[in-house]
């Protein structure tokens, strides 16, 4: 099976806890809801970047290229100082939402280059300028820019001119589940010698300040000579960080510097920022006895031009007991953690095993560039796993170490989610910009994760359905900024995909998911179909500013917004649950009744989209509609992805399946005989490969052709890199509607949002987004399996060339992959027009996985490090090569 697959199997079987330690340390904990105790929910202002170095976090920690255990008892990460900055570089800098001209944005360059599923081998890379880091300049210039201007990035400041930066690579290799060999490789790329201070840092998360029973014991960390930090914890045991050479051990406490922050007396004379204050400002803020709850090994380097230096470190749990505590024990521990031949052997073995694992994963027909994209996509997904702690009741009651809360604050954000108690490792959309889970992001991430670690993917999907996440009313939490927001119901779709990718044999998983999704489906039917007409609302549904107004806010006129995408999502959801019940019914006939129930529910929802006026026959497209109190309708004729999503709501029933389940076949016949008006959505049939296929679809053949004519038009949705979220026709013909005496306009915006609607930090008015592209391509593949060569359409529209829907799905997939690949000109579209990223050999193969992409050029936009759902590119690559 290979060494990494064996480790994965052992972890799944509970033989060895290979996932116990991993890259679960966030890139950002400041500015998050969890750390916000402000009265009005102003998280960015309450806990800004300027506080992060001095203020102890409550719920989770952050750091550069770091790791921790599954409970984040301890954390390990890196700090650097170039001799110029006035603070240590301990975390990624970026702008808060109100500071950026296009919302929050990280202003640094770092990459996740490698990780196996068990984190037995990982690589993180960072480029650190040698000049003073331009914190103020980045903030001031972006604050002065309007939305019509691009964001001002670190590369624009000139700090990388003449290659005056350090590249820092950190390799992690596990000798055992709780023993990491850590190799730091640093290169001075500049033309002159330059100093660099490197501080591998170990600390405990501060839980002792909470005042909770069983959490009050203060762990201890002690620094010793010869590059040793020894940490003891009553539950964890004894942890040792050993470093080669003779670095100075510096210790302080993971406590807030209350004097700097608030002018109050601190709990410790040696607070959290003590190491930085000692090193940079010469203040006596490290404990001379070298004891604390946070410590670092201080390496002071001076690198000549082009010089590369390496530092070997080893972090290991050496004893389950923390009793022994002496210089002699520290020396023995350091000696036991070999930093010589054994260290090198572990690093070489894990690197070779990772190479073998990815060689096996990568199709032999894939290009070297595709292999590089695939491997870094997996790395980003694995590094995106973060420890997440958030007990809503405890959070609503305030911080025991902070100021008392106002009564209004106690009933503010997430007040309805009193049951929520999170203490898990979760796949995040992005470790800096979105260091918290988002329900529909997670579903897509799990599909990509299932390609390498299906057990983890299944566990993640089940997690949000557990009783301490899902609301008692059946709603799935959206994300920590507002659990009440409504994300598209894609959990069922993702569970089916993961089930199939895992070999379609884990029926227990499918049943567990189905039982919980029944509650969620019922919540949708009861809460988001206010008229009871099988047409759904839902609000903004994750598509931010796709409409002329904020779909999650109060409407500009009295009425109900009936949504084409909400109805399409529910059509798809009903089909997902139908497919689940059909699979389970072949093993347990108790599921037969559920199968017929979801078959009929789908028929009612899919037909209602036409009956209730979401379909515009003249335009051949689906639109959102405002239904006013008197029953009149106001269609919102924005030609957007809202009208394309019904293409994802289809499935195929085979005669083989129906023969196994005669009750379902009988109910289908009865339904079509007695309710022929639903034949358009459940009646199409084909004979293929010796069996009869029946197509269940929210879009009949005639409607399909009309939608495809627009979708595959290069002047509308079809771009060189996939499907735009808004028709390009709105560039010259913006859509405007007057509602309640106010005009609302939607125009084609291929890049960043030109409006602050719904936060303004993402844009669905033209850019290319992976999740909706993926769902539509999947829908086309199912249509292609049903119609085969019998249905061919012009592709692109107006070209005169006709192709099958399967061929079109393949080509759309290639267009998405092409965003990452070097073209004939040697450039990657996602890297835009930045010469450094396109042409410099030290940068051009370091890939971000952006949140979305420019609708015309393919340049990466939004959260530029969001591997998240953009990692679906690895699924495209594997599918295109027959995997």
RAPEHU-V73550 format. One record per residue. N is the residue number from 1. OMEGA is omega in degrees with one decimal (NA if undefined). Layout:
n=(N & N)
omega=(OMEGA & OMEGA)
//
This chain:
n=(1 & 2 & 3 & 4 & 5 & 6 & 7 & 8 & 9 & 10 & 11 & 12 & 13 & 14 & 15 & 16 & 17 & 18 & 19 & 20 & 21 & 22 & 23 & 24 & 25 & 26 & 27 & 28 & 29 & 30 & 31 & 32 & 33 & 34 & 35 & 36 & 37 & 38 & 39 & 40 & 41 & 42 & 43 & 44 & 45 & 46 & 47 & 48 & 49 & 50 & 51 & 52 & 53 & 54 & 55 & 56 & 57 & 58 & 59 & 60 & 61 & 62 & 63 & 64 & 65 & 66 & 67 & 68 & 69 & 70 & 71 & 72 & 73 & 74 & 75 & 76 & 77 & 78 & 79 & 80 & 81 & 82 & 83 & 84 & 85 & 86 & 87 & 88 & 89 & 90 & 91 & 92 & 93 & 94 & 95 & 96 & 97 & 98 & 99 & 100 & 101 & 102 & 103 & 104 & 105 & 106 & 107 & 108 & 109 & 110 & 111 & 112 & 113 & 114 & 115 & 116 & 117 & 118 & 119 & 120 & 121 & 122 & 123 & 124 & 125 & 126 & 127 & 128 & 129 & 130 & 131 & 132 & 133 & 134 & 135 & 136 & 137 & 138 & 139 & 140 & 141 & 142 & 143 & 144 & 145 & 146 & 147 & 148 & 149 & 150 & 151 & 152 & 153 & 154 & 155 & 156 & 157 & 158 & 159 & 160 & 161 & 162 & 163 & 164 & 165 & 166 & 167 & 168 & 169 & 170 & 171 & 172 & 173 & 174 & 175 & 176 & 177 & 178 & 179 & 180 & 181 & 182 & 183 & 184 & 185 & 186 & 187 & 188 & 189 & 190 & 191 & 192 & 193 & 194 & 195 & 196 & 197 & 198 & 199 & 200 & 201 & 202 & 203 & 204 & 205 & 206 & 207 & 208 & 209 & 210 & 211 & 212 & 213 & 214 & 215 & 216 & 217 & 218 & 219 & 220 & 221 & 222 & 223 & 224 & 225 & 226 & 227 & 228 & 229 & 230 & 231 & 232 & 233 & 234 & 235 & 236 & 237 & 238 & 239 & 240 & 241 & 242 & 243 & 244 & 245 & 246 & 247 & 248 & 249 & 250 & 251 & 252 & 253 & 254 & 255 & 256 & 257 & 258 & 259 & 260 & 261 & 262 & 263 & 264 & 265 & 266 & 267 & 268 & 269 & 270 & 271 & 272 & 273 & 274 & 275 & 276 & 277 & 278 & 279 & 280 & 281 & 282 & 283 & 284 & 285 & 286 & 287 & 288 & 289 & 290 & 291 & 292 & 293 & 294 & 295 & 296 & 297 & 298 & 299 & 300 & 301 & 302 & 303 & 304 & 305 & 306 & 307 & 308 & 309 & 310 & 311 & 312 & 313 & 314 & 315 & 316 & 317 & 318 & 319 & 320 & 321 & 322 & 323 & 324 & 325 & 326 & 327 & 328 & 329 & 330 & 331 & 332 & 333 & 334 & 335 & 336 & 337 & 338 & 339 & 340 & 341 & 342 & 343 & 344 & 345 & 346 & 347 & 348 & 349 & 350 & 351 & 352 & 353 & 354 & 355 & 356 & 357 & 358 & 359 & 360 & 361 & 362 & 363 & 364 & 365 & 366 & 367 & 368 & 369 & 370 & 371 & 372 & 373 & 374 & 375 & 376 & 377 & 378 & 379 & 380 & 381 & 382 & 383 & 384 & 385 & 386 & 387 & 388 & 389 & 390 & 391 & 392 & 393 & 394 & 395 & 396 & 397 & 398 & 399 & 400 & 401 & 402 & 403 & 404 & 405 & 406 & 407 & 408 & 409 & 410 & 411 & 412 & 413 & 414 & 415 & 416 & 417 & 418 & 419 & 420 & 421 & 422 & 423 & 424 & 425 & 426 & 427 & 428 & 429 & 430 & 431 & 432 & 433 & 434 & 435 & 436 & 437 & 438 & 439 & 440 & 441 & 442 & 443 & 444 & 445 & 446 & 447 & 448 & 449 & 450 & 451 & 452 & 453 & 454 & 455 & 456 & 457 & 458 & 459 & 460 & 461 & 462 & 463 & 464 & 465 & 466 & 467 & 468 & 469 & 470 & 471 & 472 & 473 & 474 & 475 & 476 & 477 & 478 & 479 & 480 & 481 & 482 & 483 & 484 & 485 & 486 & 487 & 488 & 489 & 490 & 491 & 492 & 493 & 494 & 495 & 496 & 497 & 498 & 499 & 500 & 501 & 502 & 503 & 504 & 505 & 506 & 507 & 508 & 509 & 510 & 511 & 512 & 513 & 514 & 515 & 516 & 517 & 518 & 519 & 520 & 521 & 522 & 523 & 524 & 525 & 526 & 527 & 528 & 529 & 530 & 531 & 532 & 533 & 534 & 535 & 536 & 537 & 538 & 539 & 540 & 541 & 542 & 543 & 544 & 545 & 546 & 547 & 548 & 549 & 550 & 551 & 552 & 553 & 554 & 555 & 556 & 557 & 558 & 559 & 560 & 561 & 562 & 563 & 564 & 565 & 566 & 567 & 568 & 569 & 570 & 571 & 572 & 573 & 574 & 575 & 576 & 577 & 578 & 579 & 580 & 581 & 582 & 583 & 584 & 585 & 586 & 587 & 588 & 589 & 590 & 591 & 592 & 593 & 594 & 595 & 596 & 597 & 598 & 599 & 600 & 601 & 602 & 603 & 604 & 605 & 606 & 607 & 608 & 609 & 610 & 611 & 612 & 613 & 614 & 615 & 616 & 617 & 618 & 619 & 620 & 621 & 622 & 623 & 624 & 625 & 626 & 627 & 628 & 629 & 630 & 631 & 632 & 633 & 634 & 635 & 636 & 637 & 638 & 639 & 640 & 641 & 642 & 643 & 644 & 645 & 646 & 647 & 648 & 649 & 650 & 651 & 652 & 653 & 654 & 655 & 656 & 657 & 658 & 659 & 660 & 661 & 662 & 663 & 664 & 665 & 666 & 667 & 668 & 669 & 670 & 671 & 672 & 673 & 674 & 675 & 676 & 677 & 678 & 679 & 680 & 681 & 682 & 683 & 684 & 685 & 686 & 687 & 688 & 689 & 690 & 691 & 692 & 693 & 694 & 695 & 696 & 697 & 698 & 699 & 700 & 701 & 702 & 703 & 704 & 705 & 706 & 707 & 708 & 709 & 710 & 711 & 712 & 713 & 714 & 715 & 716 & 717 & 718 & 719 & 720 & 721 & 722 & 723 & 724 & 725 & 726 & 727 & 728 & 729 & 730 & 731 & 732 & 733 & 734 & 735 & 736 & 737 & 738 & 739 & 740 & 741 & 742 & 743 & 744 & 745 & 746 & 747 & 748 & 749 & 750 & 751 & 752 & 753 & 754 & 755 & 756 & 757 & 758 & 759 & 760 & 761 & 762 & 763 & 764 & 765 & 766 & 767 & 768 & 769 & 770 & 771 & 772 & 773 & 774 & 775 & 776 & 777 & 778 & 779 & 780 & 781 & 782 & 783 & 784 & 785 & 786 & 787 & 788 & 789 & 790 & 791 & 792 & 793 & 794 & 795 & 796 & 797 & 798 & 799 & 800 & 801 & 802 & 803 & 804 & 805 & 806 & 807 & 808 & 809 & 810 & 811 & 812 & 813 & 814 & 815 & 816 & 817 & 818 & 819 & 820 & 821 & 822 & 823 & 824 & 825 & 826 & 827 & 828 & 829 & 830 & 831 & 832 & 833 & 834 & 835 & 836 & 837 & 838 & 839 & 840 & 841 & 842 & 843 & 844 & 845 & 846 & 847 & 848 & 849 & 850 & 851 & 852 & 853 & 854 & 855 & 856 & 857 & 858 & 859 & 860 & 861 & 862 & 863 & 864 & 865 & 866 & 867 & 868 & 869 & 870 & 871 & 872 & 873 & 874 & 875 & 876 & 877 & 878 & 879 & 880 & 881 & 882 & 883)
omega=(-173.9 & -173.5 & -178.2 & 177.6 & 175.4 & 177.6 & -179.9 & 177.9 & 178.6 & 178.3 & 179.1 & -177.7 & -178.6 & 179.8 & 177.6 & -175.2 & -175.3 & 177.8 & -173.4 & 174.3 & 178.7 & -175.6 & -170.6 & 179.7 & -176.7 & 172.1 & 179.6 & 171.9 & 177.5 & 178.0 & 180.0 & 178.7 & -176.3 & -177.8 & -175.4 & 175.5 & 178.8 & -176.3 & -173.0 & 175.0 & 179.6 & -170.7 & -177.1 & -178.9 & -175.8 & -179.0 & -177.9 & 178.3 & -177.9 & 178.2 & -166.9 & -177.5 & -172.2 & -170.0 & -179.3 & 175.0 & 176.2 & -166.8 & 174.1 & -175.4 & 174.4 & -179.5 & -178.0 & 174.1 & -169.3 & 178.0 & 171.8 & 174.9 & -174.1 & 179.7 & -175.6 & 170.9 & 176.1 & 173.8 & 177.1 & 178.4 & -176.4 & 168.4 & -179.4 & 173.5 & -177.7 & -179.8 & -177.8 & -175.8 & 178.0 & 171.8 & 173.0 & 172.0 & -178.0 & -177.2 & -180.0 & 177.4 & 174.1 & -176.9 & 174.7 & -179.2 & -179.6 & -177.1 & -175.5 & 178.8 & 171.9 & 178.6 & -176.9 & -175.1 & 174.0 & -175.5 & 178.1 & -177.4 & 177.4 & -172.8 & 172.3 & -170.8 & -176.0 & 167.2 & 169.6 & -179.5 & 179.1 & -178.0 & 175.8 & 176.1 & 180.0 & 175.5 & 177.2 & -178.7 & -178.2 & 175.9 & -173.3 & 179.4 & 177.8 & 176.2 & 176.6 & -179.0 & -170.9 & -178.6 & -175.6 & -179.0 & -179.8 & -179.3 & -175.2 & -178.0 & 179.3 & 179.2 & -177.7 & -177.2 & 176.2 & -178.2 & 179.3 & 179.5 & 177.8 & 176.6 & 177.2 & -172.6 & -177.9 & -179.2 & -179.6 & -177.0 & -178.9 & -176.4 & 178.3 & 177.7 & -178.3 & 178.2 & -179.4 & 178.1 & 172.0 & 165.3 & -177.0 & 176.3 & 175.1 & 175.8 & 175.6 & 178.1 & -178.1 & 169.8 & 175.3 & 179.9 & -179.0 & 179.3 & -178.0 & 166.0 & -171.6 & -178.6 & 179.6 & -179.3 & -173.6 & 178.2 & 172.6 & -178.9 & -176.2 & -176.7 & -176.9 & 174.3 & -176.6 & 179.4 & 173.4 & 174.2 & -179.3 & -175.8 & 169.7 & -167.0 & 179.4 & 178.5 & 176.9 & 172.3 & -175.4 & 173.6 & -177.1 & -178.9 & -175.7 & -177.8 & -178.4 & 176.9 & 178.7 & -178.6 & -169.2 & 179.8 & 178.9 & 176.2 & -176.2 & 178.9 & -175.5 & 176.9 & 179.8 & 176.7 & 177.4 & 171.5 & -178.1 & 167.4 & 178.4 & -178.6 & 178.5 & -179.5 & -170.4 & 179.1 & -176.2 & -176.3 & -177.5 & -176.8 & -177.1 & 169.4 & 179.5 & 178.8 & 179.1 & -178.9 & -177.6 & 179.7 & 177.4 & 176.4 & -178.7 & -176.4 & 173.3 & -178.5 & 175.6 & 178.8 & -178.6 & 170.6 & -174.1 & 179.4 & 179.5 & -172.5 & -169.7 & -178.6 & -178.7 & 178.3 & -179.7 & 177.1 & -179.3 & 174.2 & -176.8 & -171.1 & -172.0 & -178.1 & -174.6 & -177.3 & 178.3 & 179.9 & 177.5 & -173.4 & -172.0 & -174.3 & 176.6 & -178.4 & -177.8 & -173.4 & 166.8 & -175.2 & -179.6 & 177.3 & 177.0 & 176.3 & 177.3 & 174.8 & 176.2 & -179.5 & 179.5 & 170.1 & -172.1 & 174.6 & 178.8 & -175.5 & 168.3 & -172.8 & 175.7 & 179.3 & 179.0 & -176.9 & 175.3 & 176.8 & 177.3 & 175.5 & 177.7 & 178.9 & 175.1 & 179.9 & -174.7 & 169.7 & -171.4 & 179.7 & 176.7 & 176.2 & -179.9 & -171.9 & -172.7 & -169.6 & -176.4 & 176.1 & -179.3 & 178.0 & 179.2 & 178.4 & 178.2 & 179.0 & -179.9 & -179.1 & -179.6 & 178.6 & -174.8 & 177.6 & -179.3 & -173.1 & -179.7 & 176.8 & -178.3 & -179.7 & 178.3 & -179.4 & -179.4 & -178.4 & -177.7 & 177.7 & -179.6 & 179.6 & 176.0 & 177.2 & -179.9 & 179.7 & -177.7 & 173.9 & 178.1 & -179.6 & -173.3 & 178.0 & -179.1 & 179.7 & 179.8 & 177.1 & 178.1 & 179.2 & 175.7 & 178.3 & 178.5 & 179.5 & -178.7 & -175.5 & 179.9 & 174.4 & 176.8 & -179.5 & -179.3 & 177.5 & -177.8 & 178.0 & 179.3 & 176.1 & -174.1 & 170.4 & -175.7 & -179.2 & 180.0 & 175.0 & -168.9 & 179.9 & 180.0 & 178.8 & 179.7 & -178.7 & 174.6 & -179.4 & -179.7 & -179.6 & -176.2 & -178.0 & 175.2 & -177.9 & 172.6 & -179.5 & -179.9 & -179.6 & -177.4 & -178.5 & -176.7 & -175.7 & 176.3 & -179.3 & 179.3 & -173.3 & -177.6 & -177.3 & -170.9 & 176.3 & -176.2 & 176.8 & -168.4 & 167.1 & -174.2 & 175.2 & -177.5 & 175.2 & -177.0 & -175.2 & 176.9 & -173.3 & 178.8 & -177.6 & 177.0 & -175.4 & 172.4 & -167.3 & -175.7 & 170.9 & -176.3 & -180.0 & 179.5 & 178.2 & -178.5 & 177.0 & 177.4 & -179.4 & -177.9 & 177.0 & -177.9 & -177.8 & -176.7 & 179.1 & 177.7 & 179.2 & 179.5 & -180.0 & 178.9 & 179.2 & 178.3 & -173.9 & -176.8 & 177.3 & 179.3 & -172.4 & 178.0 & 170.9 & -179.4 & 178.7 & 177.0 & 177.9 & 177.1 & -179.8 & 173.6 & -178.6 & -176.9 & -179.7 & -167.6 & 177.8 & 178.0 & 179.2 & -178.1 & 178.5 & -174.9 & 173.6 & 177.4 & -177.7 & -176.1 & -179.1 & 179.4 & 177.8 & -177.8 & -179.9 & 177.5 & 180.0 & -179.9 & 176.5 & -179.1 & -178.7 & 179.1 & 176.3 & 175.9 & -179.1 & -178.5 & -176.5 & 177.7 & 176.6 & -177.2 & 179.7 & 179.5 & 178.3 & -176.4 & -176.7 & 179.0 & -179.8 & 174.8 & 177.7 & -178.4 & 177.7 & 179.0 & 176.3 & 178.5 & -176.9 & -176.4 & -173.0 & -170.7 & 170.9 & -170.2 & -179.6 & -178.8 & -176.7 & 178.6 & 170.3 & -165.6 & 175.3 & 177.1 & 179.7 & -173.3 & 173.7 & 173.4 & -176.1 & 174.3 & -169.5 & -174.5 & -179.1 & -179.4 & 177.2 & -179.3 & -176.0 & 178.4 & -178.5 & 177.1 & -177.9 & 177.6 & 176.3 & -179.6 & 179.8 & -179.7 & 176.4 & 177.5 & -163.7 & 176.4 & -180.0 & 177.2 & 179.2 & 177.6 & 178.7 & -178.3 & 172.3 & 179.4 & -179.6 & 178.9 & 178.3 & 177.3 & -179.4 & 173.6 & -179.6 & 178.1 & -176.9 & 176.6 & 177.8 & -176.4 & -178.7 & 177.5 & 178.1 & -177.4 & -174.5 & 178.7 & -178.7 & -176.4 & -178.7 & 177.3 & 179.6 & -179.2 & 178.3 & -177.6 & 172.8 & -178.3 & 179.9 & 176.3 & -178.3 & -179.1 & -178.1 & -177.7 & 179.6 & -178.0 & 178.8 & 178.1 & -176.4 & -175.1 & 168.2 & 176.5 & 179.4 & 175.9 & -173.8 & -179.8 & 179.8 & -175.8 & -173.6 & 174.8 & 177.6 & 165.8 & -178.4 & 169.4 & 175.7 & -178.0 & -174.6 & -179.3 & 177.9 & 178.3 & -175.5 & 172.9 & 178.7 & 177.9 & -167.9 & 172.0 & -178.8 & -172.4 & 178.8 & 175.0 & -178.8 & 178.1 & -173.3 & 175.6 & 177.8 & -179.9 & -176.8 & 176.3 & 173.3 & -177.1 & 171.5 & -179.5 & 177.0 & 177.2 & 178.3 & -177.6 & 177.8 & 177.9 & -175.2 & -176.0 & 178.6 & 178.7 & 179.1 & 179.7 & 179.2 & 177.1 & 179.8 & 179.8 & -176.6 & -178.3 & 178.6 & -173.4 & 178.9 & -175.1 & -179.8 & 179.8 & -176.5 & -178.5 & -176.3 & -178.8 & -169.6 & -174.8 & -178.0 & 175.1 & 170.7 & -179.7 & 178.8 & 173.9 & 177.5 & 177.8 & 178.0 & 176.6 & -176.6 & 170.2 & -172.5 & 174.6 & -176.0 & 176.9 & -173.6 & -179.0 & 179.2 & 177.6 & -178.0 & 179.6 & 179.0 & -178.1 & 179.7 & 178.4 & -175.5 & -175.5 & 178.5 & -178.8 & 175.8 & 178.2 & -172.5 & -172.2 & 175.7 & 176.6 & -172.6 & 179.4 & -175.5 & 174.2 & 179.0 & 176.6 & 179.7 & 179.4 & 178.3 & 179.5 & 172.8 & 179.2 & -177.6 & 177.0 & 178.8 & 179.0 & 176.5 & 176.8 & -178.9 & 177.6 & 178.6 & 179.2 & 177.1 & 176.1 & -174.0 & 173.3 & 175.7 & 180.0 & 178.7 & -171.5 & -174.7 & -179.1 & -178.7 & 176.0 & -179.8 & 177.3 & -177.6 & -178.4 & 175.1 & 175.4 & -176.1 & 170.7 & -171.4 & 177.1 & -178.9 & 175.9 & -179.4 & -179.8 & 179.0 & -178.2 & -171.8 & -178.4 & 173.3 & -177.1 & -179.3 & 179.8 & 177.3 & 175.9 & 178.3 & 178.0 & 179.1 & 177.8 & 173.9 & -179.3 & 177.4 & -177.9 & -173.8 & -177.2 & -179.6 & -176.9 & -180.0 & 176.1 & -178.8 & 178.9 & -179.8 & -10.1 & 177.8 & 179.9 & -177.1 & -174.9 & -179.8 & 179.8 & -178.5 & 177.2 & -179.9 & 175.2 & 177.8 & 179.8 & 177.4 & 177.7 & -177.4 & 176.0 & 176.7 & 179.2 & 178.9 & 177.5 & 178.5 & -177.3 & 175.6 & -173.8 & -171.9 & 173.1 & 177.1 & 179.6 & 178.4 & 179.2 & -175.4 & 176.5 & -178.2 & -175.5 & -177.1 & 174.6 & -175.5 & 178.9 & -174.8 & -179.3 & -177.5 & -175.0 & -168.0 & -176.8 & -177.7 & 178.5 & -178.7 & -162.7 & 179.0 & 175.6 & -165.9 & 163.1 & 176.4 & -167.8 & -179.7 & 176.8 & -169.5 & 178.4 & -174.2 & -179.5 & -174.7 & -177.7 & 179.9 & -179.2 & -175.8 & 177.1 & 177.6 & -168.5 & 176.9 & -177.7 & 172.4 & 172.5 & -176.7 & 178.0 & 175.1 & 172.7 & 175.7 & 179.9 & 177.0 & 175.2 & -177.0 & -179.3 & -179.8 & -178.9 & 178.9 & 170.8 & 179.1 & NA)
//
